[in-house]
């Protein structure tokens, strides 16, 4: 299974996600509905009406029964996962009110899967409604694309997590240090970001986001130009860009400082 999870909706501070196989986390649904010990996924799956529903669904979809649910232990995404129709049925069992919220979340998710531009528009509208300026939103959206280019370039040049080393996290750490002056962990602590759902970059200034995007764009270009291969070489290229960036940013600050004090 790939590692990228897609958020379908958030409810009560819990992200309900789907994996690359489009299986939905029943464990996340259970947590979002209040974590009632008597309504855990494994108990619902043992229920006779549930077994009958699964058998009927497998027959209609012409798939094996075993493909509709999976249990994963350990790793990035532990818990119980299931086909979206199974997830909807489980949500209905958890509570009528929760079922309505999940119905709406899945409706929006299906719309956005068919039309990715719609998801982008909704995201922009949400940021604007939260008080962000159009200029900040533009910078934030462009930064997302730039970040995708960098991680894609690193993957193309054979960057892979190995043991305790995650080259993508290390790249983020180096670039954030160069652009903002602190690590992502330090930035989150300074800004009181304790929840995973609180995106670090949503709390940065437009200037900080611009610096991040500049370094990420240059890092991707240098990796390609130097034909860097593997974690060590790619991270070396990225750190070289970061050193250049820190010097450039210090020079810019030295120019701006007299202007501010004048």
C-alpha positions, 0 to 999 in steps of 0.5 A: 500500500502507498503511504498517501492518505486522502482526507474525506472530511473532518469531524470533531477534530478527527480526519476521516481518510481514505488510503490509495486503494480508496478504502476508508478508515472505520477506526477514524469514523469510530473516533469521530463519532465519539469512540463508544467502546460498544460500537468499535468496528470489529463489533459491528463487523461481527454483527449478523446484519453486517455480514449479510450486507457485506455478502450482498455487496461483494456479490453485486460488485463481483469482488471477493468478500475479503476485498471489502475490509482490511485490518492493518496493525502498525505502520502509518495507517493502523486500524480497520479499513473498508470500501466506501459503501461499508463505511457509509453503512457503519456511519449509519449504525454509529448514529443518525446525526453522524451518518448525515455528516458523513453523507455530506462529506462523501458527497463533496469528496466524490464531487472533488474527485471528479473535478479537482478544480472544485476542491481548489476553489472550495479551499480558496474560498475557505481560506478567504472566509477565515480572513486571509488576504487574496495575496496570501492565498495566492502565495499559499496555493502556489507554494503547494504546487512548488512543494509537490514539484520538489517531492516529486523530483526527489522521488524521481531521483530515488529518495526513499525513507530508510530506517529512521531517515525520512529524506522528505522530512529532512528536506522540509526541516532544512528548508524551513530552517533556512527560510524561517529561522526555526525547524517546523517543530519549533515553529509549531511550538512557538505558534501553539499548533498542537493539533495535526489538523493545524497546517504549519504553513497556514500560520506563516506570513506571505514573506515566509511562504515566498521564501519557502517556495523559492528554496523548494523551487531552486532545490528541485532545479539543482537536483535535476541539474546535478543529477543527484541520486539517492538520499545523500546526494539529493539532501546535499543539493538541498542543503547547498541551496539552503546555505545560499538562501540563508546568505541571500535572506540575511543580505536582504534583511540588512538592506531592509533594516535601515529602511525600517529604522529611517 
